[in-house]
Structures are given as structure tokens and as C-alpha cells.
Amino acid sequence: MLLVGDPVPSFFARGITNPRFSFDSAAGRYIVVTFLGSGASPGAQAFLAAMHAETKCLDDRFACAFIVTNDPRDEQSGLLTERQPGIRLFLDFDLEMATLFGAVGRQKDNGSAVALMTWILDPGMRVLRILPINDLATHYDDICAALDGQPAPKADMDAWAPILVVPNVLEPDFCHKLITYGETVGLNDSGYMKTDPKTGETVQVLDQDERSLFARGSAEVTSKTRELLLAIGDVIAEQNQPVEIVGHTDAAAFGANNGYTNWELSADRANAMPLFRQLVTIGACAQSGEAWNSVNRFYMTPITHYRWIKTPMFHMEYHDKATCLDTTRISDWSKPANNAVKFRASYVSANSGEAAVLWFELQKATNGSWMIRKISAMP
């Protein structure tokens, strides 16, 4: 059982709108996790009504709530509804999430029973409070009382993050080179963590000029970021270790203010990744449009003629067709609709220097799988 102070392990849960929700993506605000057993549990409708009526607390900035049902009937009953921002539903029919938290007990007949309980997590995904549900109809009052008086997540914006000190990770020679570089060239702050004091937006990595290191809605670093990387490039170039650049998702609304935020965009990118990788790889190595035949089963509407979908190689006159192209970047992510993502893949020939792009548009089917809606050389 997860107790007060325990960190919540990483896991994926099945949601109403997202079949593979990464629970880690909710970090950065207080999190309410309530196991109510079923939407038909006594008092469940009064509890949900009270939660939906209140919007100041559960706003995805200060706090959010995840309601967990273990009743398969709730998938179709309509008794449980989400509200964005603030309230999301998890379908835990196999009791995996309930077991992880410690809400599953044994009955006399050796069957499993879910204890109705609420866990409140702090912005760092650690257990803050555990609330047994004595009366589900009035339980939301208990949740509000537990959250009342808690400091806003942004209050910790200047605090040190929890740190695990692990010695002997970097080679001493590498450390000495970094120190020498800093003493010789001089150092400037390359970035810091910041939360907007007016809006309470989720933490974002910024440089001194308060510009994002990544283009909004894109995995592409900005020109300013490239300058920062070049400043330490000479030292890093001498090392054999890989270097990874990571962008963190904030909770800002994406596009129209329809409740779809960067949380959902980040999750959609991750869930579409298997198909995404397959398409980008085909684009890099295919010599003709016939190659798209291998992903025919992923088209929203199966097609039989592929030659009209030109591959990047088709436009390259001097490229050695025996070798694949290099994929230089994936950028220009957008949301044509709440159930669709669109992005651009850029390719270049290592031997001829020729370049080309492909645009991919994917759509989420009713069963939660991602399908191809469009592939083209133009937006």
C-alpha cells in the first residue's frame, strides 16, 4: 500500500479518452486519486455532482482529479463523465491500479474487493494524504478540506528539486575539462525553472531571455538553443557518451481553448509513436510510392494506388538510391482536431545534400488505435 511520503511509481492507465495515459504527465500540481468502485456505488452521483460543480480547485493548475472505477458497466453506463480541465476517468477493470495503490483487499470467499479510498499526491508525485471514504456522498468536502491551505505549486518555484546524489557517474577527466572551460571562457546561466506568477502555468525550461528552448508545439530546438549548445560543443565533442535534449510539457492550452492541452498532445504523440516511427522510416528508405503498401492496414480508408504518394527519394536526382536518407528533424506538430495530430518530417541525402519533406496526418480511431489520414509533400 502506498503510504504518506511514498513516491508513486510510473505506470500507464486506461482512460475514457486516452487508452494509455501516462500518469507521470500529471505531475506539477496536486493530484486527487479516488477509488469509488463503481458509478453505481451509493453516494457516487452526489460525489461526482459536487466535484463537477466546483471549478476553482480542480483546474489542472492547482490540482486535478482522477476518478477510478473498477466496474466494467461504467464504460457504457454514462454514469461517469470527465470535465476538462480538472477531472479525468480511469477504467481499472483488471484492478492493476487499485493493487498498485493498495486499495485491493480479500473477501472471505478469496475474491478481490476494492476499498473506497482517496489518495492525495503532492506536485512531486508523493503521497500527501490518504482519506478513507466513510460517506461517498459528502466525500468531496473531505478532499477540499485536505487541499485547503496547501501552498500553490508555484510557491516552490525557487526551491531546490529533490536530488539523489550518485558518485562516480562522470569521468574525472571530463569534469576537469568542464571546470577548465568555465574558468577560461566564463559561464552564463543557460536556463532556469520558472512558473508564471500570474497564471500558475506549469514549469517550463527557459533561457535568460525567457525564450523556450523548443519551438512551441514542436520537437525542434530554436536557433538560440543551438547557440547555447555550440558554447559547450567543443567539450562535449571529445566525449563518447550520448547527449540527450529533453523538452518538458506544460499545461498550456493547445490551439483553441477547448480543454485540449499540451498534456493530451504529449500523450497522443507517445501513443502514436509505433506508427509514427514506421512512417518516418519508410519515408527515409523507400524508393517508390509502392512502399506505402506495407502500412495499408493503418489507413482510415484503405487505398490501392500508392504511386501518387511520392517518397522523398523520388524528388532527389543525385541521391544514391541504395542508401536511406537521414531524418534531420520532426517538427511543426499541430492538432487539426482533438483526435488527430499532424507533423512534418525533414530528410536529407548524406551523399548529395538534397533535401525533402513529408507531412503526415494521423487520426485516432474509435477503438483508440492510430490510423493514417494523409501523407503528402505539402502541408
Protein Blocks (a to p, Z undefined) as FASTA:
>chain_A
ZZehiacdddddddfklmbdcfklmgoiacddddehiakbghklmmmmmmmmpmklmnol
mpccddddfbfklmmnomaccddehiacdddfkommmmmnopaccdfkopacdddddddd
dfkopafbdcddfblmlmmmmmmmmmgopacfklmmmpccdddddehkbcfklmmmmmmm
mmmnopadfbdcdddfklopacddddfkopafbdghiabdcfklmmmmmmmmmmmmmpmb
dcdddddddfbdehjaehpafklmmmmmmmmmmmmmmmmmmmmmpcbfklmmmmmmmpfb
acfbfklmccfklmpmkbcfkbccddfbdchiacfbfkbccdddddddfklopacddddd
ddddfkopacdfbdcfbZZ
